[in-house]
Amino acid sequence: MHQIRYFLAVCEALNFTRAAESCNVSQPSLTRAIKGLEDELGGPLFRRERNNTHLTGLGEMMRPHLTQVLIETDAAKERAKSFARLDDVELKLGMMRTIGPRRFVPFLQAFRERHPKVRLVVQDGSNTMLQERLVQGELDVAVYGQPEEIDERFHARRLYDERFVIGVGPGHSFDKLNAVRVRDLHDQAYVNRLQCEFFGHAGRIFREHGGKPRIVFRSDRDDWVQSMAMAGLGFTFIPEFAVTMPGLRVRPLIEPEIVRSIQVVTVRGRPHVPAVGAFVREILAFAWMNASA
């Protein structure tokens, strides 16, 4: 790049001494750089005839190409500086489907206000889908939870713990209770969400405590599951912050409680763009502040 800058400076000044001064280098250094460029391109770029320095045919041919190289290089440097300042950056965030928006919308609003030039792209999926997208580089960071430990490929940091609750429509027998015990679920009509990350884990706990329900409706859409419970088809088992249906009667699940830990996850050892570091630091701070409030 120094060779190109020096070449273009001589093109402007048509004088090696003045070109060296404008580039803040000694004339011998500039002359050596031009000679190196000529060796690479296969011929002389200038003719020096006393006070008459001018471009050769090769020099004339190369000038627009090398000018464009310099323009593109300067543009690339500016883009890199903007990237480091979190300007004009896309951040791909994966969010587990069962994580309710009301917990994170205030944070995302605040993050957007602090970093208005970061384009946030949110994709949803199950925990296994999000893990695969992280590994493939399709996501920069993800937020999810699962019953088992998150494996060693990932760096996971806890955001908060969330209880599972029971949701029913008005008039359901659980509506009269202050809390629902696991054994109370036995033989009750159950409205189930497909691809529930905790379905197998919760099922084992239900069986161990004598609370095996009857599945009467299944859907992979939370709005349908909550609507069916609201309509009286049965109860739904749902994370407390995922409740979105107005009027759904929500009761704590006890004896035992079932709790999941929601974590922010990145790929361990992978170099990340500055926006990922900012996002992780700020979401951890947000979670801590909300837990302390």
Secondary structure as GFF3:
##gff-version 3
##sequence-region A 1 293
A	DSSP	alpha_helix	2	13	.	.	.	ID=ss1
A	DSSP	alpha_helix	16	23	.	.	.	ID=ss2
A	DSSP	alpha_helix	27	41	.	.	.	ID=ss3
A	DSSP	beta_strand	46	49	.	.	.	ID=ss4
A	DSSP	beta_strand	52	55	.	.	.	ID=ss5
A	DSSP	alpha_helix	57	84	.	.	.	ID=ss6
A	DSSP	beta_strand	89	96	.	.	.	ID=ss7
A	DSSP	alpha_helix	101	114	.	.	.	ID=ss8
A	DSSP	beta_strand	118	125	.	.	.	ID=ss9
A	DSSP	alpha_helix	127	136	.	.	.	ID=ss10
A	DSSP	beta_strand	141	144	.	.	.	ID=ss11
A	DSSP	beta_strand	154	168	.	.	.	ID=ss12
A	DSSP	three_ten_helix	173	176	.	.	.	ID=ss13
A	DSSP	beta_strand	180	181	.	.	.	ID=ss14
A	DSSP	three_ten_helix	182	185	.	.	.	ID=ss15
A	DSSP	beta_strand	189	193	.	.	.	ID=ss16
A	DSSP	alpha_helix	199	208	.	.	.	ID=ss17
A	DSSP	beta_strand	214	219	.	.	.	ID=ss18
A	DSSP	alpha_helix	222	230	.	.	.	ID=ss19
A	DSSP	beta_strand	236	239	.	.	.	ID=ss20
A	DSSP	three_ten_helix	240	242	.	.	.	ID=ss21
A	DSSP	beta_strand	249	254	.	.	.	ID=ss22
A	DSSP	beta_strand	259	267	.	.	.	ID=ss23
A	DSSP	alpha_helix	274	292	.	.	.	ID=ss24
###
